[in-house]
Amino acid sequence: MQISNEDLFIQFYECMRKDATINEVYKNFGGGNIYIPSFKSLGRNAEIVAEYDKRIQDGQDKTEQQESL
């Protein structure tokens, strides 16, 4: 199994959310570069699709959707 930058960031984020001590952070992530993936590369497309699906469910015309994007 290959570990991605996103996997490492999620692990780091979860560590921070659990109120990790500074020593725990040093132990688990010390010496490494923490890369924060961009929203554009991870979340933007999912957000656009969700908005599109909502508009379809609400009955909005497809041409109106394209004009607002």
Residue pairs with C-beta under 8 A, 6 or more apart in sequence:
5 35
5 37
6 37
6 42
8 32
8 34
8 35
9 34
9 35
9 36
9 37
11 28
12 28
12 29
12 34
15 24
15 25
15 28
15 29
16 25
20 28
48 69
52 65
55 64
55 65
